[in-house]
Amino acid sequence: MSSEAIHNIVTLVPQDGKLTDLIQAFNKLSLYVQTHEPETLLYYAVQPKGKDQLVIVEKYASERALKNHAQSVAFKEFGKAITGILQTPPDIKTSSFTGGFETRSRI
């Protein structure tokens, strides 16, 4: 694991009835990230059971990779798409890897 890797956990809480719109906007962005951002190492969203929220898990190879992501046209379009549908501002927790594993080796 690179010590310079950046991990973000982002919680988005949509207004009532807007979860589907939020998921659609994220899915569009994630397709762009997968295709155009090789230094974005992990990028997926989960929905906690029983909650209208989206929790996004991100891992970037470096601070530069995160900066490139944040400055991309696709990310800016995502920001515009979710403006007005969030109940609260995004809760972003930048974190460090402390233990466990991200993938399993296949033999």
VEXMARSE-61899 format. One record per atom (N, C-alpha, C): atom name; residue in one letter; residue number from 1; y, x, z. Coordinates in steps of 0.1 Angstrom, whole numbers, plus 5000, padded with zeros to 4 digits. Layout:
{'CA', 'A', NUM, {Y, X, Z}} ...
***
This chain:
{'N', 'M', 1, {4988, 5008, 5000}} {'CA', 'M', 1, {5000, 5000, 5000}} {'C', 'M', 1, {5013, 5009, 5000}} {'N', 'S', 2, {5022, 5006, 4991}} {'CA', 'S', 2, {5034, 5013, 4991}} {'C', 'S', 2, {5043, 5009, 5002}} {'N', 'S', 3, {5048, 5019, 5009}} {'CA', 'S', 3, {5057, 5016, 5021}} {'C', 'S', 3, {5070, 5010, 5016}} {'N', 'E', 4, {5073, 5012, 5003}} {'CA', 'E', 4, {5086, 5006, 4999}} {'C', 'E', 4, {5085, 4992, 4994}} {'N', 'A', 5, {5073, 4986, 4994}} {'CA', 'A', 5, {5071, 4972, 4989}} {'C', 'A', 5, {5079, 4963, 4998}} {'N', 'I', 6, {5084, 4952, 4992}} {'CA', 'I', 6, {5092, 4942, 4998}} {'C', 'I', 6, {5084, 4929, 4998}} {'N', 'H', 7, {5082, 4923, 5010}} {'CA', 'H', 7, {5075, 4910, 5011}} {'C', 'H', 7, {5085, 4900, 5016}} {'N', 'N', 8, {5086, 4888, 5009}} {'CA', 'N', 8, {5094, 4877, 5013}} {'C', 'N', 8, {5086, 4865, 5015}} {'N', 'I', 9, {5089, 4857, 5025}} {'CA', 'I', 9, {5083, 4844, 5027}} {'C', 'I', 9, {5095, 4834, 5027}} {'N', 'V', 10, {5095, 4825, 5017}} {'CA', 'V', 10, {5106, 4816, 5015}} {'C', 'V', 10, {5102, 4802, 5017}} {'N', 'T', 11, {5109, 4795, 5026}} {'CA', 'T', 11, {5106, 4781, 5028}} {'C', 'T', 11, {5117, 4772, 5022}} {'N', 'L', 12, {5112, 4763, 5014}} {'CA', 'L', 12, {5122, 4754, 5007}} {'C', 'L', 12, {5118, 4739, 5012}} {'N', 'V', 13, {5128, 4732, 5017}} {'CA', 'V', 13, {5126, 4718, 5021}} {'C', 'V', 13, {5134, 4709, 5012}} {'N', 'P', 14, {5128, 4701, 5004}} {'CA', 'P', 14, {5135, 4693, 4995}} {'C', 'P', 14, {5139, 4680, 5002}} {'N', 'Q', 15, {5149, 4673, 4996}} {'CA', 'Q', 15, {5153, 4660, 5000}} {'C', 'Q', 15, {5141, 4650, 4998}} {'N', 'D', 16, {5141, 4639, 5005}} {'CA', 'D', 16, {5130, 4629, 5003}} {'C', 'D', 16, {5129, 4626, 4988}} {'N', 'G', 17, {5116, 4626, 4984}} {'CA', 'G', 17, {5113, 4622, 4970}} {'C', 'G', 17, {5115, 4633, 4960}} {'N', 'K', 18, {5119, 4645, 4964}} {'CA', 'K', 18, {5122, 4655, 4954}} {'C', 'K', 18, {5112, 4667, 4954}} {'N', 'L', 19, {5101, 4666, 4962}} {'CA', 'L', 19, {5091, 4676, 4962}} {'C', 'L', 19, {5085, 4679, 4948}} {'N', 'T', 20, {5082, 4669, 4941}} {'CA', 'T', 20, {5076, 4671, 4927}} {'C', 'T', 20, {5086, 4679, 4918}} {'N', 'D', 21, {5099, 4675, 4919}} {'CA', 'D', 21, {5109, 4683, 4911}} {'C', 'D', 21, {5110, 4697, 4915}} {'N', 'L', 22, {5109, 4700, 4928}} {'CA', 'L', 22, {5109, 4713, 4933}} {'C', 'L', 22, {5097, 4721, 4928}} {'N', 'I', 23, {5085, 4715, 4929}} {'CA', 'I', 23, {5073, 4722, 4924}} {'C', 'I', 23, {5074, 4725, 4910}} {'N', 'Q', 24, {5079, 4716, 4902}} {'CA', 'Q', 24, {5080, 4718, 4887}} {'C', 'Q', 24, {5090, 4729, 4884}} {'N', 'A', 25, {5101, 4730, 4891}} {'CA', 'A', 25, {5110, 4741, 4889}} {'C', 'A', 25, {5104, 4754, 4893}} {'N', 'F', 26, {5097, 4754, 4904}} {'CA', 'F', 26, {5090, 4767, 4908}} {'C', 'F', 26, {5080, 4771, 4898}} {'N', 'N', 27, {5072, 4762, 4893}} {'CA', 'N', 27, {5061, 4765, 4884}} {'C', 'N', 27, {5067, 4771, 4871}} {'N', 'K', 28, {5078, 4766, 4866}} {'CA', 'K', 28, {5085, 4771, 4854}} {'C', 'K', 28, {5089, 4786, 4857}} {'N', 'L', 29, {5095, 4788, 4869}} {'CA', 'L', 29, {5100, 4801, 4872}} {'C', 'L', 29, {5088, 4811, 4874}} {'N', 'S', 30, {5077, 4806, 4880}} {'CA', 'S', 30, {5066, 4815, 4882}} {'C', 'S', 30, {5059, 4820, 4869}} {'N', 'L', 31, {5059, 4811, 4859}} {'CA', 'L', 31, {5054, 4815, 4846}} {'C', 'L', 31, {5062, 4827, 4840}} {'N', 'Y', 32, {5075, 4825, 4842}} {'CA', 'Y', 32, {5084, 4836, 4837}} {'C', 'Y', 32, {5081, 4849, 4845}} {'N', 'V', 33, {5080, 4848, 4858}} {'CA', 'V', 33, {5078, 4860, 4866}} {'C', 'V', 33, {5065, 4867, 4862}} {'N', 'Q', 34, {5054, 4859, 4860}} {'CA', 'Q', 34, {5041, 4864, 4857}} {'C', 'Q', 34, {5042, 4872, 4844}} {'N', 'T', 35, {5049, 4867, 4834}} {'CA', 'T', 35, {5050, 4873, 4821}} {'C', 'T', 35, {5060, 4884, 4820}} {'N', 'H', 36, {5071, 4884, 4827}} {'CA', 'H', 36, {5082, 4893, 4825}} {'C', 'H', 36, {5085, 4903, 4836}} {'N', 'E', 37, {5079, 4901, 4848}} {'CA', 'E', 37, {5082, 4909, 4859}} {'C', 'E', 37, {5070, 4917, 4865}} {'N', 'P', 38, {5066, 4928, 4858}} {'CA', 'P', 38, {5054, 4934, 4862}} {'C', 'P', 38, {5055, 4940, 4877}} {'N', 'E', 39, {5067, 4943, 4881}} {'CA', 'E', 39, {5068, 4948, 4895}} {'C', 'E', 39, {5069, 4937, 4906}} {'N', 'T', 40, {5068, 4925, 4902}} {'CA', 'T', 40, {5066, 4914, 4911}} {'C', 'T', 40, {5051, 4913, 4913}} {'N', 'L', 41, {5046, 4917, 4924}} {'CA', 'L', 41, {5031, 4919, 4926}} {'C', 'L', 41, {5024, 4907, 4930}} {'N', 'L', 42, {5031, 4898, 4938}} {'CA', 'L', 42, {5026, 4885, 4943}} {'C', 'L', 42, {5037, 4875, 4941}} {'N', 'Y', 43, {5034, 4863, 4937}} {'CA', 'Y', 43, {5044, 4853, 4936}} {'C', 'Y', 43, {5037, 4840, 4935}} {'N', 'Y', 44, {5036, 4833, 4946}} {'CA', 'Y', 44, {5029, 4820, 4946}} {'C', 'Y', 44, {5035, 4811, 4957}} {'N', 'A', 45, {5032, 4798, 4955}} {'CA', 'A', 45, {5037, 4788, 4965}} {'C', 'A', 45, {5026, 4780, 4971}} {'N', 'V', 46, {5027, 4776, 4983}} {'CA', 'V', 46, {5018, 4767, 4990}} {'C', 'V', 46, {5026, 4756, 4996}} {'N', 'Q', 47, {5019, 4745, 4998}} {'CA', 'Q', 47, {5025, 4733, 5005}} {'C', 'Q', 47, {5018, 4731, 5018}} {'N', 'P', 48, {5024, 4733, 5030}} {'CA', 'P', 48, {5018, 4730, 5043}} {'C', 'P', 48, {5013, 4716, 5043}} {'N', 'K', 49, {5001, 4714, 5048}} {'CA', 'K', 49, {4995, 4700, 5049}} {'C', 'K', 49, {5004, 4691, 5057}} {'N', 'G', 50, {5007, 4679, 5052}} {'CA', 'G', 50, {5015, 4669, 5059}} {'C', 'G', 50, {5029, 4672, 5059}} {'N', 'K', 51, {5034, 4682, 5051}} {'CA', 'K', 51, {5049, 4685, 5051}} {'C', 'K', 51, {5054, 4685, 5037}} {'N', 'D', 52, {5065, 4679, 5035}} {'CA', 'D', 52, {5072, 4680, 5022}} {'C', 'D', 52, {5080, 4693, 5021}} {'N', 'Q', 53, {5073, 4704, 5020}} {'CA', 'Q', 53, {5079, 4717, 5019}} {'C', 'Q', 53, {5072, 4726, 5009}} {'N', 'L', 54, {5078, 4736, 5005}} {'CA', 'L', 54, {5072, 4746, 4996}} {'C', 'L', 54, {5074, 4760, 5003}} {'N', 'V', 55, {5063, 4767, 5005}} {'CA', 'V', 55, {5064, 4780, 5011}} {'C', 'V', 55, {5060, 4790, 5000}} {'N', 'I', 56, {5070, 4799, 4996}} {'CA', 'I', 56, {5068, 4808, 4985}} {'C', 'I', 56, {5065, 4822, 4991}} {'N', 'V', 57, {5054, 4828, 4986}} {'CA', 'V', 57, {5050, 4842, 4991}} {'C', 'V', 57, {5053, 4851, 4979}} {'N', 'E', 58, {5061, 4862, 4983}} {'CA', 'E', 58, {5065, 4871, 4972}} {'C', 'E', 58, {5062, 4885, 4977}} {'N', 'K', 59, {5059, 4894, 4968}} {'CA', 'K', 59, {5058, 4908, 4970}} {'C', 'K', 59, {5063, 4916, 4958}} {'N', 'Y', 60, {5072, 4925, 4961}} {'CA', 'Y', 60, {5079, 4933, 4951}} {'C', 'Y', 60, {5075, 4947, 4953}} {'N', 'A', 61, {5074, 4955, 4942}} {'CA', 'A', 61, {5070, 4969, 4943}} {'C', 'A', 61, {5081, 4977, 4950}} {'N', 'S', 62, {5093, 4972, 4949}} {'CA', 'S', 62, {5105, 4980, 4954}} {'C', 'S', 62, {5117, 4971, 4955}} {'N', 'E', 63, {5127, 4976, 4962}} {'CA', 'E', 63, {5140, 4969, 4963}} {'C', 'E', 63, {5146, 4967, 4949}} {'N', 'R', 64, {5144, 4976, 4940}} {'CA', 'R', 64, {5149, 4975, 4926}} {'C', 'R', 64, {5142, 4963, 4919}} {'N', 'A', 65, {5129, 4961, 4921}} {'CA', 'A', 65, {5121, 4950, 4915}} {'C', 'A', 65, {5126, 4937, 4921}} {'N', 'L', 66, {5129, 4936, 4933}} {'CA', 'L', 66, {5135, 4924, 4939}} {'C', 'L', 66, {5149, 4921, 4933}} {'N', 'K', 67, {5157, 4931, 4932}} {'CA', 'K', 67, {5170, 4930, 4926}} {'C', 'K', 67, {5169, 4925, 4911}} {'N', 'N', 68, {5160, 4930, 4904}} {'CA', 'N', 68, {5158, 4926, 4890}} {'C', 'N', 68, {5154, 4911, 4889}} {'N', 'H', 69, {5145, 4907, 4899}} {'CA', 'H', 69, {5141, 4893, 4899}} {'C', 'H', 69, {5153, 4884, 4902}} {'N', 'A', 70, {5160, 4888, 4912}} {'CA', 'A', 70, {5172, 4879, 4916}} {'C', 'A', 70, {5182, 4878, 4906}} {'N', 'Q', 71, {5183, 4888, 4897}} {'CA', 'Q', 71, {5193, 4888, 4887}} {'C', 'Q', 71, {5189, 4882, 4873}} {'N', 'S', 72, {5176, 4878, 4873}} {'CA', 'S', 72, {5170, 4873, 4860}} {'C', 'S', 72, {5176, 4860, 4856}} {'N', 'V', 73, {5177, 4857, 4844}} {'CA', 'V', 73, {5182, 4844, 4839}} {'C', 'V', 73, {5173, 4833, 4844}} {'N', 'A', 74, {5160, 4835, 4844}} {'CA', 'A', 74, {5151, 4825, 4849}} {'C', 'A', 74, {5153, 4821, 4864}} {'N', 'F', 75, {5156, 4832, 4872}} {'CA', 'F', 75, {5158, 4829, 4886}} {'C', 'F', 75, {5171, 4821, 4888}} {'N', 'K', 76, {5181, 4825, 4880}} {'CA', 'K', 76, {5194, 4818, 4881}} {'C', 'K', 76, {5193, 4803, 4876}} {'N', 'E', 77, {5184, 4801, 4866}} {'CA', 'E', 77, {5181, 4787, 4862}} {'C', 'E', 77, {5174, 4779, 4873}} {'N', 'F', 78, {5165, 4786, 4880}} {'CA', 'F', 78, {5158, 4780, 4891}} {'C', 'F', 78, {5168, 4776, 4902}} {'N', 'G', 79, {5177, 4785, 4905}} {'CA', 'G', 79, {5188, 4781, 4915}} {'C', 'G', 79, {5196, 4769, 4911}} {'N', 'K', 80, {5199, 4768, 4898}} {'CA', 'K', 80, {5207, 4756, 4893}} {'C', 'K', 80, {5198, 4744, 4894}} {'N', 'A', 81, {5185, 4745, 4891}} {'CA', 'A', 81, {5176, 4734, 4891}} {'C', 'A', 81, {5174, 4728, 4904}} {'N', 'I', 82, {5174, 4736, 4915}} {'CA', 'I', 82, {5172, 4731, 4928}} {'C', 'I', 82, {5185, 4728, 4936}} {'N', 'T', 83, {5196, 4731, 4930}} {'CA', 'T', 83, {5209, 4728, 4936}} {'C', 'T', 83, {5209, 4713, 4938}} {'N', 'G', 84, {5212, 4708, 4949}} {'CA', 'G', 84, {5213, 4694, 4951}} {'C', 'G', 84, {5200, 4687, 4955}} {'N', 'I', 85, {5189, 4693, 4954}} {'CA', 'I', 85, {5176, 4687, 4958}} {'C', 'I', 85, {5171, 4692, 4971}} {'N', 'L', 86, {5177, 4703, 4976}} {'CA', 'L', 86, {5172, 4708, 4989}} {'C', 'L', 86, {5179, 4702, 5001}} {'N', 'Q', 87, {5171, 4699, 5011}} {'CA', 'Q', 87, {5176, 4693, 5023}} {'C', 'Q', 87, {5184, 4703, 5032}} {'N', 'T', 88, {5179, 4716, 5031}} {'CA', 'T', 88, {5185, 4727, 5039}} {'C', 'T', 88, {5185, 4739, 5030}} {'N', 'P', 89, {5193, 4749, 5034}} {'CA', 'P', 89, {5193, 4761, 5026}} {'C', 'P', 89, {5180, 4768, 5026}} {'N', 'P', 90, {5176, 4776, 5016}} {'CA', 'P', 90, {5163, 4783, 5017}} {'C', 'P', 90, {5162, 4792, 5029}} {'N', 'D', 91, {5151, 4792, 5036}} {'CA', 'D', 91, {5148, 4801, 5047}} {'C', 'D', 91, {5140, 4813, 5042}} {'N', 'I', 92, {5147, 4824, 5041}} {'CA', 'I', 92, {5141, 4836, 5035}} {'C', 'I', 92, {5138, 4846, 5047}} {'N', 'K', 93, {5125, 4850, 5048}} {'CA', 'K', 93, {5122, 4860, 5058}} {'C', 'K', 93, {5116, 4872, 5050}} {'N', 'T', 94, {5124, 4883, 5051}} {'CA', 'T', 94, {5120, 4895, 5045}} {'C', 'T', 94, {5111, 4903, 5055}} {'N', 'S', 95, {5099, 4907, 5051}} {'CA', 'S', 95, {5089, 4912, 5060}} {'C', 'S', 95, {5083, 4925, 5056}} {'N', 'S', 96, {5076, 4931, 5065}} {'CA', 'S', 96, {5068, 4944, 5062}} {'C', 'S', 96, {5054, 4941, 5064}} {'N', 'F', 97, {5045, 4947, 5056}} {'CA', 'F', 97, {5031, 4946, 5057}} {'C', 'F', 97, {5027, 4953, 5070}} {'N', 'T', 98, {5019, 4946, 5078}} {'CA', 'T', 98, {5015, 4952, 5091}} {'C', 'T', 98, {4999, 4953, 5092}} {'N', 'G', 99, {4992, 4946, 5084}} {'CA', 'G', 99, {4977, 4947, 5085}} {'C', 'G', 99, {4970, 4936, 5077}} {'N', 'G', 100, {4957, 4937, 5076}} {'CA', 'G', 100, {4949, 4928, 5069}} {'C', 'G', 100, {4947, 4932, 5054}} {'N', 'F', 101, {4945, 4923, 5045}} {'CA', 'F', 101, {4943, 4927, 5031}} {'C', 'F', 101, {4948, 4916, 5022}} {'N', 'E', 102, {4952, 4920, 5010}} {'CA', 'E', 102, {4957, 4911, 5000}} {'C', 'E', 102, {4947, 4908, 4990}} {'N', 'T', 103, {4938, 4917, 4987}} {'CA', 'T', 103, {4928, 4914, 4977}} {'C', 'T', 103, {4914, 4920, 4981}} {'N', 'R', 104, {4904, 4916, 4975}} {'CA', 'R', 104, {4891, 4922, 4977}} {'C', 'R', 104, {4887, 4930, 4965}} {'N', 'S', 105, {4881, 4942, 4967}} {'CA', 'S', 105, {4875, 4950, 4956}} {'C', 'S', 105, {4863, 4943, 4951}} {'N', 'R', 106, {4861, 4943, 4939}} {'CA', 'R', 106, {4849, 4937, 4933}} {'C', 'R', 106, {4840, 4948, 4928}} {'N', 'I', 107, {4828, 4949, 4932}} {'CA', 'I', 107, {4819, 4960, 4928}} {'C', 'I', 107, {4810, 4955, 4917}} 
***
